[in-house]
């Protein structure tokens, strides 16, 4: 009986949460010309370094953008943290289209 109540509570909770992420929108195309991704070996190689920084997006002006991301080398391949790369790309998409949420305010 108690398990049944817990399951019902979880189902209602999930239904309540899903109402916040429902809704539809038309496809959005955001062209990003002049984007450079700079893969660096250390966070000290990022121009505006501060402790804990693992990536940075920069709006250089004149529609030029740079993403700095720290890479790590494994077996002669360079690994990029997808969360960091995606976070920094989302900054640029937000700058170009305010419908995209600022990832620092999520």
DRENZAMAR-978739 format. One record per residue: residue number from 1; residue in one letter; x, y, z of N, C-alpha, C, O in turn. Coordinates in pm, 1 decimal. Each point is the difference from the previous one (the first is absolute). Layout:
DRENZAMAR-978739
(NUM, 'A', (X, Y, Z), (X, Y, Z), (X, Y, Z), (X, Y, Z)) ...
END
This chain:
DRENZAMAR-978739
(1, 'X', (82.9, -119.6, 0.0), (-82.9, 119.6, 0.0), (87.6, 126.4, 0.0), (-25.9, 94.4, -74.6)) (2, 'X', (129.1, -94.2, 158.7), (88.1, 117.2, 7.2), (76.5, 18.4, -130.6), (21.2, 112.9, -44.3)) (3, 'X', (20.4, -224.0, -17.6), (71.2, 8.6, -127.6), (-90.9, 58.2, -107.4), (44.2, 78.5, -83.9)) (4, 'X', (-170.1, -117.1, 86.9), (-97.0, 52.2, -96.8), (-13.6, 151.7, 15.3), (-6.9, 72.2, -99.5)) (5, 'X', (3.2, -24.0, 223.5), (-11.1, 144.9, 23.9), (125.6, 72.8, -46.8), (-7.8, 109.1, -56.6)) (6, 'X', (123.5, -170.2, 80.7), (125.4, 60.7, -45.1), (3.9, 8.2, -152.3), (39.3, 102.4, -55.9)) (7, 'X', (-79.9, -210.2, -11.2), (-1.8, 0.4, -147.1), (-96.3, 104.8, -54.3), (32.2, 70.3, -95.8)) (8, 'X', (-148.4, -59.8, 155.6), (-97.1, 101.0, -44.1), (58.1, 139.8, 20.8), (-14.0, 87.0, -85.9)) (9, 'X', (79.7, -65.9, 200.9), (63.2, 129.2, 25.7), (108.1, 33.2, -101.1), (9.3, 113.5, -46.6)) (10, 'X', (72.6, -212.4, 12.5), (104.9, 21.8, -100.4), (-58.6, 31.0, -136.3), (48.9, 88.1, -70.8)) (11, 'X', (-153.2, -160.0, 34.1), (-64.3, 24.7, -130.3), (-55.6, 141.4, -5.3), (18.2, 70.1, -99.5)) (12, 'X', (-85.9, -27.4, 206.0), (-54.6, 136.0, 3.3), (110.6, 104.3, -3.2), (-14.6, 104.7, -63.2)) (13, 'X', (124.8, -133.0, 131.1), (113.9, 91.4, -0.7), (56.5, 15.2, -141.2), (26.0, 111.6, -45.0)) (14, 'X', (-7.3, -223.1, -24.2), (54.2, 3.4, -136.7), (-95.8, 72.2, -93.6), (43.3, 77.3, -85.5)) (15, 'X', (-171.3, -101.3, 100.5), (-99.3, 69.2, -83.9), (7.1, 150.3, 25.7), (-7.0, 79.5, -93.7)) (16, 'X', (20.6, -40.6, 219.3), (10.8, 141.9, 33.5), (124.2, 63.3, -57.2), (-4.9, 113.4, -47.8)) (17, 'X', (117.0, -184.3, 51.3), (124.8, 52.8, -55.7), (-6.6, 11.8, -150.7), (53.6, 94.6, -57.7)) (18, 'X', (-118.7, -189.4, -6.0), (-1.9, 0.6, -146.1), (-79.4, 117.2, -55.3), (21.4, 40.2, -114.3)) (19, 'X', (-112.9, 15.4, 193.6), (-76.9, 114.1, -49.7), (88.5, 122.3, -19.6), (-33.9, 89.2, -77.8)) (20, 'X', (147.3, -84.2, 147.6), (91.0, 113.5, -14.5), (86.1, -10.2, -125.9), (50.8, 101.3, -48.1)) (21, 'X', (-34.2, -220.3, -5.0), (84.5, -15.8, -117.3), (-80.3, -33.0, -125.2), (56.6, -28.1, -105.7)) (22, 'X', (-188.4, 31.7, 118.5), (-80.3, -26.9, -118.2), (-15.8, 128.3, -80.0), (42.2, 107.0, 43.8)) (23, 'X', (-100.9, -117.8, -157.2), (-16.2, 113.7, -87.8), (72.7, -27.9, -129.2), (83.2, -90.4, -8.4)) (24, 'X', (-114.7, 167.2, -89.7), (62.6, -24.8, -129.3), (52.8, 131.5, -56.1), (-39.1, 108.8, 42.3)) (25, 'X', (126.9, -122.6, -136.2), (51.5, 116.5, -70.7), (43.4, -46.7, -137.2), (26.0, -118.2, -22.2)) (26, 'X', (-18.8, 211.5, -67.9), (45.8, -30.5, -135.0), (151.2, -14.2, 0.5), (67.6, 56.0, 86.4)) (27, 'X', (-14.5, -130.0, -181.7), (145.8, -12.1, -8.0), (65.8, 138.3, -11.2), (-51.2, 89.5, -67.3)) (28, 'X', (164.0, -74.7, 133.6), (74.5, 125.9, -1.1), (135.4, -25.8, -64.1), (71.7, -91.5, 40.6)) (29, 'X', (-36.9, 170.6, -139.2), (131.7, -7.8, -61.3), (77.5, 124.4, 41.7), (-44.8, 112.6, -22.0)) (30, 'X', (161.5, -133.9, 82.6), (83.3, 111.7, 43.7), (136.0, -14.9, -67.8), (84.5, -76.2, 46.9)) (31, 'X', (-63.0, 148.0, -156.1), (131.1, -10.2, -64.8), (107.5, 65.2, 86.6), (-19.4, 109.4, 53.0)) (32, 'X', (129.9, -176.1, -39.9), (112.5, 53.8, 77.3), (120.9, 2.3, -92.3), (76.2, -96.2, -9.2)) (33, 'X', (-61.5, 209.1, -58.6), (116.7, 18.5, -85.6), (116.5, 45.8, 87.3), (-19.8, 53.1, 109.2)) (34, 'X', (137.8, -73.8, -157.7), (120.0, 47.3, 68.8), (12.1, -54.6, 142.2), (35.6, 73.3, 92.3)) (35, 'X', (-65.0, -200.8, -75.3), (17.9, -65.2, 129.2), (129.1, -79.7, -2.6), (22.7, -81.2, -89.7)) (36, 'X', (61.2, 105.3, 188.9), (122.7, -76.8, 13.7), (-3.5, -71.0, 134.7), (-31.8, 60.6, 102.3)) (37, 'X', (64.4, -187.9, -103.2), (13.4, -75.9, 123.6), (148.9, -21.6, 22.8), (69.0, -60.0, -82.4)) (38, 'X', (-21.0, 109.9, 195.4), (141.2, -9.4, 34.0), (13.2, -103.4, 112.1), (-52.7, 19.1, 109.6)) (39, 'X', (122.4, -127.0, -137.8), (21.0, -105.4, 98.5), (135.9, 23.9, 63.3), (102.6, 0.9, -67.9)) (40, 'X', (-103.7, 18.3, 199.1), (123.1, 30.0, 72.1), (33.5, -114.6, 95.2), (-85.7, -80.6, 36.3)) (41, 'X', (211.4, 76.1, 2.5), (48.1, -108.0, 85.3), (-26.0, 26.7, 148.4), (-9.6, -93.2, 79.8)) (42, 'X', (-1.6, 219.6, -44.2), (-14.0, 37.1, 140.2), (-93.1, 119.8, 11.8), (-11.6, 81.3, -91.8)) (43, 'X', (-53.8, -72.4, 205.7), (-86.9, 115.8, 23.6), (79.9, 129.8, 1.5), (-57.4, 107.1, -19.6)) (44, 'X', (188.3, -113.9, 42.4), (84.1, 119.8, -1.4), (16.4, 56.4, -141.5), (43.8, 113.7, -17.2)) (45, 'X', (-79.0, -193.5, -83.6), (8.3, 45.7, -139.2), (-126.0, 73.4, -45.0), (-6.5, 47.6, -113.4)) (46, 'X', (-93.1, -37.9, 200.5), (-123.9, 72.7, -31.1), (23.8, 146.9, 34.2), (44.7, 30.4, 110.6)) (47, 'X', (-73.5, 61.5, -203.4), (35.2, 141.5, 20.1), (-49.3, 61.7, 131.0), (75.9, 70.7, 66.3)) (48, 'X', (-198.9, -95.4, -28.2), (-53.8, 61.3, 120.7), (-6.2, -104.1, 111.6), (-104.8, -20.9, 61.1)) (49, 'X', (218.5, -44.1, -35.2), (6.8, -109.7, 96.5), (-34.9, 44.6, 141.1), (40.5, 107.2, 45.1)) (50, 'X', (-116.4, -191.8, 23.6), (-14.8, 9.0, 144.5), (-13.0, -142.3, 52.9), (-39.1, -89.3, -75.1)) (51, 'X', (70.6, 65.9, 201.4), (1.8, -137.8, 52.7), (-131.7, -73.8, -23.6), (-108.2, 52.9, 25.6)) (52, 'X', (119.7, -174.8, -74.3), (-117.5, -83.2, -26.0), (-55.9, 12.8, -139.7), (-89.3, -75.8, -38.0)) (53, 'X', (139.8, 169.9, -39.1), (-49.7, 20.4, -136.3), (44.5, -114.4, -89.9), (118.8, -31.8, -6.4)) (54, 'X', (-213.0, -29.5, -62.3), (33.3, -110.0, -92.1), (-44.6, 30.1, -143.0), (23.2, -80.0, -90.7)) (55, 'X', (-86.3, 193.4, 71.0), (-42.6, 39.6, -133.4), (-43.6, 144.3, 2.5), (-27.1, 56.4, 106.1)) (56, 'X', (20.6, 3.1, -223.8), (-42.1, 139.4, -8.2), (-48.7, 29.0, -141.1), (59.1, -45.1, -98.1)) (57, 'X', (-166.9, 120.3, 89.6), (-48.7, 48.8, -128.0), (25.7, 150.2, -4.2), (-23.6, 70.7, 98.0)) (58, 'X', (71.4, -23.4, -210.6), (34.1, 141.7, -13.1), (-67.5, 56.3, -124.5), (9.0, -57.1, -108.7)) (59, 'X', (-76.4, 169.4, 126.7), (-54.7, 75.9, -111.2), (102.2, 107.4, -31.6), (8.0, 101.7, 68.8)) (60, 'X', (70.3, -124.9, -173.6), (109.9, 89.4, -34.1), (-51.6, 130.3, -59.5), (69.9, 101.4, 0.8)) (61, 'X', (-189.8, -104.3, -51.2), (-55.6, 115.6, -69.1), (5.5, -25.6, -149.6), (67.4, -92.2, -46.0)) (62, 'X', (-138.2, 174.1, -29.0), (-5.1, -15.4, -145.4), (-41.2, -142.6, -38.1), (49.5, -56.7, -97.4)) (63, 'X', (-142.4, -0.2, 177.6), (-55.6, -132.5, -26.7), (105.5, -110.0, -2.1), (-10.8, -96.1, -76.2)) (64, 'X', (111.7, 110.8, 159.5), (102.8, -103.6, 12.0), (-6.0, -57.4, 141.1), (-9.6, 73.1, 98.5)) (65, 'X', (15.4, -205.1, -91.4), (-14.3, -68.8, 127.8), (111.5, -101.9, 16.9), (46.8, -59.4, -97.2)) (66, 'X', (-4.7, 40.0, 222.1), (98.3, -103.2, 31.4), (-48.1, -77.5, 120.8), (-54.7, 56.5, 94.7)) (67, 'X', (75.8, -185.8, -99.7), (-23.0, -85.2, 116.3), (134.9, -58.9, 37.1), (67.6, -60.9, -82.9)) (68, 'X', (-29.8, 79.6, 207.1), (119.6, -64.1, 53.3), (-45.3, -117.4, 85.2), (-87.7, 14.5, 85.2)) (69, 'X', (147.1, -129.9, -108.2), (-32.7, -116.9, 79.4), (128.0, -78.1, 28.4), (84.9, -17.2, -87.4)) (70, 'X', (-73.0, -29.4, 211.1), (117.2, -77.4, 39.9), (-17.1, -143.1, -49.7), (-102.0, -64.0, 25.7)) (71, 'X', (202.7, 14.8, -96.9), (-1.5, -137.5, -48.0), (95.8, -85.6, 81.0), (92.8, 50.7, 63.1)) (72, 'X', (-116.5, -180.0, -65.7), (89.9, -93.5, 66.6), (38.9, -106.9, -100.5), (-83.7, -48.2, -76.3)) (73, 'X', (209.3, 11.9, 76.6), (50.1, -96.8, -96.8), (-2.6, -140.9, 57.6), (50.8, -24.8, 109.4)) (74, 'X', (-110.7, -67.3, -184.6), (-5.1, -142.4, 34.0), (35.4, -79.8, -124.2), (-68.4, 11.4, -101.7)) (75, 'X', (172.5, -91.2, 107.5), (38.1, -87.2, -111.8), (6.9, 75.3, -133.0), (-58.5, -43.2, -99.4)) (76, 'X', (128.9, 153.8, 98.0), (19.6, 81.6, -121.2), (-128.5, 61.9, -55.3), (-2.1, 45.4, -114.5)) (77, 'X', (-103.4, -43.1, 193.3), (-124.5, 67.0, -38.1), (-29.8, 105.8, 104.9), (39.7, -13.6, 115.7)) (78, 'X', (-109.7, 119.1, -156.3), (-33.7, 106.7, 93.1), (-147.5, -11.4, 36.5), (-87.4, -2.3, -86.6)) (79, 'X', (62.4, -4.8, 216.3), (-135.3, -10.5, 53.7), (-48.7, 138.8, 39.8), (71.8, 75.0, 66.1)) (80, 'X', (-194.1, -41.0, -106.6), (-63.0, 125.9, 39.0), (-120.1, -31.4, 86.9), (-79.8, -87.7, -33.0)) (81, 'X', (66.6, 157.5, 142.0), (-114.6, -17.4, 87.7), (-123.5, 55.6, -70.7), (-8.9, 120.1, -25.4)) (82, 'X', (-85.7, -207.6, -6.1), (-119.1, 39.6, -74.6), (-86.4, 99.2, 76.9), (-63.9, 86.3, -60.2)) (83, 'X', (61.5, -97.7, 192.2), (-78.6, 94.3, 79.5), (57.3, 140.5, -9.5), (-74.4, 97.4, -10.9)) (84, 'X', (205.6, -87.1, 15.1), (63.9, 131.6, -9.4), (-19.5, 57.6, -140.1), (-37.9, 116.2, -14.9)) (85, 'X', (63.3, -196.1, -85.7), (-14.8, 46.6, -138.2), (-144.4, 43.4, -27.4), (-23.5, 105.1, -59.8)) (86, 'X', (-72.0, -186.0, 103.6), (-141.3, 34.3, -18.7), (-39.1, 125.9, 75.9), (-75.3, 82.8, -51.3)) (87, 'X', (125.7, -67.9, 172.2), (-28.7, 118.0, 81.0), (50.1, 126.4, -69.9), (-71.6, 99.7, -8.9)) (88, 'X', (194.7, -105.2, -40.0), (57.5, 117.6, -65.6), (-70.4, 30.3, -133.0), (-21.3, 116.4, -33.9)) (89, 'X', (-14.2, -219.9, -40.3), (-74.9, 20.8, -124.3), (-135.8, 62.9, 30.0), (-47.1, 84.8, -75.7)) (90, 'X', (-15.7, -125.7, 185.1), (-130.1, 57.2, 35.2), (11.1, 149.2, 30.2), (-94.8, 74.2, -26.1)) (91, 'X', (208.3, -27.6, 80.5), (20.2, 144.1, 19.1), (-9.0, 72.0, -134.1), (-68.3, 101.7, -12.2)) (92, 'X', (137.0, -154.6, -87.2), (1.0, 65.4, -131.2), (-139.8, -1.8, -61.9), (-44.3, 99.8, -56.8)) (93, 'X', (-24.4, -212.4, 67.8), (-136.4, -7.1, -53.0), (-91.5, 99.1, 72.0), (-87.7, 60.0, -62.2)) (94, 'X', (107.5, -42.9, 191.6), (-78.8, 96.8, 77.9), (29.1, 143.4, -45.9), (-91.3, 81.8, -11.8)) (95, 'X', (218.9, -52.2, -13.7), (34.0, 134.0, -47.0), (-66.3, 30.3, -132.5), (-37.4, 114.4, -26.2)) (96, 'X', (22.5, -214.7, -56.9), (-57.1, 20.6, -133.4), (-152.5, -6.9, -1.3), (-64.1, 57.3, -88.1)) (97, 'X', (5.7, -127.6, 185.7), (-145.3, -16.2, 3.4), (-42.9, -11.7, 146.0), (29.3, -100.0, 65.5)) (98, 'X', (-98.0, 201.1, -14.7), (-36.1, 5.3, 141.3), (-105.5, -103.7, 39.1), (-31.7, -12.6, 118.3)) (99, 'X', (-23.4, -61.8, -214.7), (-89.2, -111.4, 34.8), (78.4, -113.0, 65.5), (-56.6, -80.5, 74.0)) (100, 'X', (186.3, 74.4, -101.1), (85.8, -101.2, 61.1), (40.4, 50.4, 137.6), (48.0, 112.5, 14.0)) (101, 'X', (-67.2, -194.9, 86.1), (26.5, 42.7, 138.6), (151.2, 13.9, 23.4), (80.1, -76.7, -53.2)) (102, 'X', (-44.3, 175.8, 133.6), (138.0, 18.2, 42.3), (35.4, -119.7, 88.9), (-65.8, -20.4, 102.0)) (103, 'X', (166.0, -58.3, -136.8), (29.1, -120.6, 78.8), (44.7, 29.6, 143.0), (-5.0, -88.6, 85.2)) (104, 'X', (48.2, 210.6, -57.7), (39.7, 34.0, 136.4), (-121.3, 34.1, 86.8), (13.0, 15.7, 121.3)) (105, 'X', (-130.6, -4.3, -183.0), (-120.5, 35.9, 75.6), (-101.0, -113.0, 3.4), (-115.6, 22.3, 36.1)) (106, 'X', (155.9, -143.0, -72.7), (-92.0, -114.1, 0.7), (-20.7, -48.2, 140.0), (-74.3, -95.6, 22.1)) 
END
